[in-house]
Amino acid sequence: MIEAFVRAVLAEDVGRGDLYALVLPAAPASARIVAKSDGVLAGRLYADTLAAIEGFEIAWERRDGERFKTGEVIARLSGSSHTLLRCERTVLNMVLHASSIATLTRKFADIVAPYGTKLLDTRKTRPMLRVFEKYATRQGGAVNHRLGLDDSLMLKDTHLRTIGDLGAFMAEARKQIPFTAKIEIEAETFEQAQQFMAAGADIVMCDNMTPEQLAEVVAYKREYHPAVLLEASGNISLDTIERYAQTGVDAISSGSLIHQANWIDLSMKMD
């Protein structure tokens, strides 16, 4: 899957061929990827796959998940001049995109870490980039939520409108879904959270609740349904996430890790 993705990304940029290669012959060359802003590295796996496909070398100065600062060399590349110049934008785009997500994710992860709360990503990913973008959040310190609908059964408000008898649905679901699959139900109120815990949900997602409302649900869960996991979600930002973590909720999910990540700045310099 990764190799096919990398080949497609390169083909998108190269098209029918690099016109530069028609003008000058290839020669041995080396280059550096340099940080022009602070960040957290992600994308090595994809860049290494490109190097293996195209036959050039990358010597990394940082591992995935490690921080870097402006002006630092992140990696050194060597190979044919034609190859390095043809692959320059593909390497940078993959590492930039992944590192930008990892950089923002680390900011969220650092805030919740003292509270023991898991930071989760969501399925709000760019089309055809889900595996790539969720790989990037992991490098920033998040735990992946579902990769797809087949990972667990989540009942959101849209699903609940189609279900008449929740108890009967849950009984049938336990017969039909894999034994290891969890059932998560989205609750918008304290009363719904109570109902869904009683119905046998493995996870209750507290959607768009205030920290005060969430704290009530956490207290109730600890007393009456300690085995149920609680997830907070909905409009959670860098400014508010600590208040949610302080409630003792098990996990906090945020699509912002991906769709609010601003690109950091990296560049390739030929030696």
N, C-alpha and C positions, 0 to 999 in steps of 0.2 A: 504493500500500500504506500509506504513512504517513497520507495523508488519510483513508482508510477507518478506520484504527486510531483516529485522533484523534476522528473523528465518533462512533465507537462508545463511546469513553471518555466523551465529553461526554454522549451520550444516556443512558448508564448513570446519571449523576448527576442529570441534569435531569428524566428521566422524562417526564411529560405536560406539564411546564412549571414554571417557578419561581414559587411562590406569592407571593413578595415583589413581583413585578411587577404583581400584582392590586391592591396596596394604594397604592403611590405611583407617580406618573408618572416616566418616565425623565428624566434631566438629565445634562449634561456632567460628567464626573468624571475623576479621576486617582488613581493608586495606586502603591505601591512594593512590590517584593519584597525583603524584608530578611533577611539571614542571621542566624540565632540560634545558629549554631555554625560552626566552620571547615569548609571543604570544597573540593572541585573541581567546577566547574560542568559539567553535561551536561544536555541536554534542550532546548537552544535551538531546534533544528530542529523539534521537535514543538510547542513553544510558539508558534513563528512560524507554523506551519501552522494552529494553532487561531486565532491572531489574524487570519490571512487569511480563514478560513472565517467568523468571527464579526464581522469588521469593526472591530477595535480595534487600537491601535498599541502596540508594545513597543519601547522604546529600551534596549538592553542596556549595562550597565557592565562586563561581563565576557564573554569569548569562551568557547566550549566548550573544556574542558581547562585553563582558568586557575583558579588558586586564589583563594579569597575567605576573609575573616575575619569573625568574629562582629561584628555591628553594621553591616557594610557593605551598601549598597544594590546589589543585583545587577541590577535592571531597573526601569524606570519604565513604567507602563501608562497609557493614556488612551483614552477613548471614552465610550459611554453608561453611565450608572450601572447600568442593568439588565444590560447585557452584561458589564461587569467583575465584578459580583457573581454572575452566573450561571456565569461561567467560572472564578471564583476557585479552587475546589477542583480542577478539572480541570488548570489550569495548575500549581498547586502539587504535585499528586500526580505529574504527569509529570516535573517538574523535580526534585522530591525523590527520586523513585525512581532516576532516571538519575544524579543527582549523588551519591547515596549509594553506588552501585556504582562510579562514577568515583573517588570519594574513597578507598575501600578499595583499588581497583586501583592508584592512584597510590602507595600505601604499598608494595605489592609491587614495582611497577615501579622505584621509587627504590632498592630494595635490590639488584635484579639489574643495574641499569644499568651499574655500574662493570665488570662482568664480560662485557658484550657478549652476554648471554643474552637470548633473546626470551621474553617473558611471554605465554602463551596462555590464552584462556578455554576453556570446554568446552561440550558440548551439555546440561549440567545447568542448564537454564533453566526458568522458569515456563511452563506451557502457554500458547501463543499470544503470548508475550512475547519470543520468541527474538531477533528482529531488533532490537527496542527495547533489550533488555538487552545484546546484543553491541555495539550502537552505543555504549552507556554505557561498556563496558570499553575501547573504543578511545579515548574521550575521557580515560580515566585512564592510558593509556599501554600497553595490551595490544595484541596482534595477534590477530585472530580465528582460531580453529581452524575446523573445519568448521561451516558453517551447517546442513548436513543430510547425509544419507547419500549424496547425489549429488555431493558436492564431491570426495571421494576415497574409496578403498576401505580401510577400516580393519578388520583382523582381530583381534578381541579373543579372550579365552579361550573365550567362548561360541561364536564362529565356528570356532575351531580344533578344537573337539570334533566338528564336523560334517565336517571335512576329513581324508580318509585319506592321500592323497599330496600333500604340500604343493608339491612341485616341479611336478607335473602341474597342480595348481590355479593356480599362479603363471603357468605357460605359457598356460593358457586365459584367465586374467584379462587378460593383456597383449593378447590378441586381442579381448576383449569390451569392456573399459572404454575411455573416450576416451584418445587419445594423450597428452594433457596431464595426465591424472589420475594422482596418486601412489598407491602402495600402502604402507600403514603397518601394522605388525604389533606387537602387544603382547607383550612378554617379561617374565617374572617372575623369571628366573634368568639368570646369566651364560651358561650353556650354551644357553639358548633364544635369547639375543641373538646369539650366534655363529651358530647355525643359521639365524636369520632374515636376518642379513646375507648369509650365503652363498646363501640362497634368492633373493636379489635384491630385498629390501625397499628402498624408497626412504627410509623412516623406520622406526626401531625405537623404540617407546615402552617405556621401562623403568619398569614399574609396581610401586609399593610396594617399591622397592629402598632400601637405606640409602645415604647419601652415599659410604660406602666401597665398596660394591658397584658403585655407579654409576661411580665413578672407575676401577674395573677395566674396565668396558665401554668407557668413553671412551678409555682407553689402547689397548685392543685395536682399536677402530674406527679410531683414528688411524694405526695401523700397517698394518692389513690391509684396511680398507674406508673410506678417507677420504671417499668421496663420499656415504656414508650419513649421514643426519641422525639425531641422537639426541634424544629427548624424554623428560623425566622427569615422572612423574605419580604421584599417590596420596598422600594424607595430608600434603600439603605446606602448611605454615602460615607466618605471618609470622616465627615463631620459628626455623623450620628452613630457609627458602628460600635464605638466603645460603650455607649449607653445600652445597646442591645446585648453586647457581650456580658455586661455587668449583671444582667438578669439571671445568668446561669443557664441560658439556653444551650442545647447541645451543639447546634451548628447554625451558621448564618450563611445564606446564599445571596449572591449578587451578580447580576448580569453586567454590572459596571466594570468588573475586572477586565472584560473584553471590550465591550462597546464604548467605554469611556477612556480607553487607553490612548494617550497621545504619543505619537512617534517620537522616540529619542533620536539622537543624531550620531550616525557612524559613517565613516568614509573609508575607501580603499586608496592607499597611496603606493604608487610604484616606486621601488628603490632605484 
